[in-house]
Amino acid sequence: VEVLAERNGKPVLVQQGRVMAATFHPELTDDTKIHERFVKLASETGGAKKLENRNSKNETRRTKSEEPEEKSANRKVKIGR
């Protein structure tokens, strides 16, 4: 595990391989370095492209008549999105 940032001698931002973890919300700061590192990491590993491909494969539109139905108390209940 690589410690990327510390506070009071304790790790607050770490990375192992392509996984990053933080004990704070970097989006609440004005510093964009953490986001830049995350975007670079995702682009190097193809993470953004994999996610985009997965989303496009799973993207199907349903009409109301195609929505799944669930039986409850001997009656059919439509499950909406």
C-alpha positions in Angstrom: 0.0 0.0 0.0 1.3 3.4 -1.0 0.5 6.2 1.4 -0.3 9.3 -0.7 -1.2 11.7 2.1 -1.0 11.9 5.9 -2.4 14.0 8.7 -1.0 13.9 12.2 1.2 11.0 11.1 -1.7 8.8 10.1 -2.5 7.9 6.4 -5.6 9.7 5.0 -5.1 8.8 1.3 -3.7 5.5 0.1 -3.4 3.6 -3.2 -2.8 -0.1 -3.9 -2.6 -1.0 -7.6 -5.6 0.7 -9.2 -7.6 1.1 -6.0 -7.5 4.4 -4.1 -9.0 5.1 -0.7 -9.5 8.3 1.3 -10.7 9.1 4.8 -12.0 12.5 3.6 -14.0 13.9 0.7 -11.5 15.3 -1.8 -14.3 16.8 -3.8 -14.9 19.3 -1.0 -11.5 20.9 -1.4 -10.3 23.3 -4.0 -7.3 21.2 -4.9 -7.8 19.0 -8.0 -4.6 16.9 -7.7 -6.4 13.9 -6.3 -9.1 14.0 -9.0 -6.4 14.4 -11.7 -4.5 11.3 -10.3 -7.7 9.3 -10.2 -8.6 10.2 -13.8 -5.1 9.4 -14.9 -5.3 6.0 -13.1 -8.7 5.2 -14.6 -7.5 6.1 -18.2 -4.3 4.1 -17.8 -6.2 0.9 -16.8 -9.0 1.4 -19.3 -11.5 1.8 -16.4 -13.5 4.6 -18.0 -13.8 2.7 -21.3 -14.8 -0.5 -19.6 -17.5 1.3 -17.6 -18.7 3.0 -20.8 -18.9 -0.3 -22.7 -20.7 -2.0 -19.8 -23.3 0.7 -19.6 -24.0 0.7 -23.3 -24.4 -3.1 -23.3 -26.9 -2.9 -20.4 -28.8 0.0 -21.8 -32.2 -1.3 -22.9 -35.5 0.5 -22.9 -38.6 -1.2 -21.6 -42.2 -0.3 -22.4 -44.8 -0.5 -19.6 -46.0 -3.8 -20.9 -42.5 -5.2 -20.6 -42.0 -4.3 -17.0 -41.5 -7.3 -14.7 -44.4 -8.3 -12.5 -44.3 -9.6 -9.0 -47.0 -11.7 -7.3 -48.0 -10.4 -3.9 -51.0 -11.6 -1.8 -52.4 -13.5 -4.8 -52.4 -10.4 -7.1 -50.0 -9.0 -9.6 -48.1 -5.9 -8.8 -46.1 -4.0 -11.4 -42.6 -3.1 -10.4 -41.7 0.3 -11.9 -38.4 1.9 -12.3 
